[in-house]
Amino acid sequence: MAEEVLTEVSARVPDTAGRVSAEFARLLDQPLPDGLLRTELLRGPDDEWRIQSLWRDQAALDAMRAGPEPPAAPSLFRRLGAEPVLRVLRVEGRAG
């Protein structure tokens, strides 16, 4: 069985007038890439935002990256004037 992969894209973005949430909602209006199991927008202190996305496996993530469009989460933060940080994590365990 293939191992799931979690991507986490984060950036500090001052949220004026709910722009981050609105941009994320626009992303969800588009067809989701094959192999994307879940994605969520998280807000932390000091204008820190994260988009965590769970992928079926590394192959699904690689296929999305090889597509004609740039990855959505980093592009969202760049549109808002922030430089994102990407982390790719392998899921090693789960509860629930």
C-alpha positions as CSV (number, residue, x, y, z in Angstrom):
1,M,0.0,0.0,0.0
2,A,1.3,3.4,-0.9
3,E,2.1,5.9,1.8
4,E,0.0,9.1,2.1
5,V,1.9,12.4,1.9
6,L,1.0,15.7,3.5
7,T,2.1,19.0,2.0
8,E,2.2,22.1,4.2
9,V,2.5,25.5,2.6
10,S,2.9,28.4,5.0
11,A,3.3,32.1,4.7
12,R,2.8,35.3,6.8
13,V,0.1,37.3,5.2
14,P,-1.7,40.3,6.8
15,D,-5.3,39.4,6.2
16,T,-7.0,42.5,5.2
17,A,-10.7,42.1,4.4
18,G,-10.6,38.3,4.4
19,R,-8.4,38.0,1.3
20,V,-6.8,34.7,2.3
21,S,-10.0,32.9,3.0
22,A,-11.6,34.3,-0.2
23,E,-8.6,33.1,-2.3
24,F,-8.8,29.7,-0.7
25,A,-12.6,29.5,-1.4
26,R,-11.8,30.3,-5.1
27,L,-9.4,27.4,-5.2
28,L,-12.1,25.1,-3.9
29,D,-14.4,26.1,-6.8
30,Q,-11.9,24.6,-9.2
31,P,-11.6,20.8,-9.9
32,L,-9.3,19.2,-7.3
33,P,-6.3,17.3,-8.6
34,D,-6.5,13.5,-8.8
35,G,-5.2,12.0,-5.6
36,L,-5.9,15.0,-3.3
37,L,-7.8,13.5,-0.4
38,R,-8.2,16.6,1.8
39,T,-7.1,20.2,2.0
40,E,-7.6,22.8,4.7
41,L,-6.7,26.4,5.4
42,L,-5.3,27.1,8.9
43,R,-4.8,30.4,10.6
44,G,-2.2,30.9,13.3
45,P,-1.0,33.9,15.4
46,D,0.8,36.8,13.9
47,D,-0.7,36.5,10.4
48,E,0.6,33.0,9.8
49,W,-1.4,30.9,7.4
50,R,-1.0,27.3,6.4
51,I,-2.6,25.2,3.7
52,Q,-2.3,21.5,4.5
53,S,-3.1,19.0,1.8
54,L,-3.3,15.2,2.1
55,W,-2.3,13.3,-1.0
56,R,-3.0,9.6,-1.7
57,D,0.7,9.0,-2.3
58,Q,3.9,10.6,-3.6
59,A,3.0,9.7,-7.2
60,A,-0.2,11.7,-7.0
61,L,1.7,14.7,-5.7
62,D,4.4,14.3,-8.4
63,A,1.7,14.1,-11.1
64,M,0.1,17.4,-9.9
65,R,3.5,19.1,-9.8
66,A,4.2,17.9,-13.4
67,G,1.0,19.3,-14.7
68,P,0.7,22.5,-16.8
69,E,-0.5,24.7,-13.9
70,P,1.7,25.7,-11.0
71,P,0.8,24.3,-7.6
72,A,-2.2,26.1,-6.2
73,A,-1.2,26.7,-2.6
74,P,2.1,28.4,-3.2
75,S,0.5,30.4,-6.0
76,L,-2.3,31.6,-3.7
77,F,0.3,33.1,-1.2
78,R,2.4,34.6,-4.0
79,R,-0.8,36.4,-5.4
80,L,-1.2,37.9,-1.9
81,G,2.4,39.2,-1.9
82,A,4.0,36.5,0.4
83,E,6.8,34.0,-0.3
84,P,5.5,30.6,0.8
85,V,7.5,27.8,2.5
86,L,6.8,24.2,1.5
87,R,7.2,21.1,3.6
88,V,6.4,17.6,2.4
89,L,5.8,15.0,5.1
90,R,5.1,11.3,4.9
91,V,2.2,10.1,7.0
92,E,3.6,7.5,9.4
93,G,0.5,7.0,11.6
94,R,-3.1,8.0,12.1
95,A,-5.9,7.8,14.6
96,G,-9.6,8.4,14.0
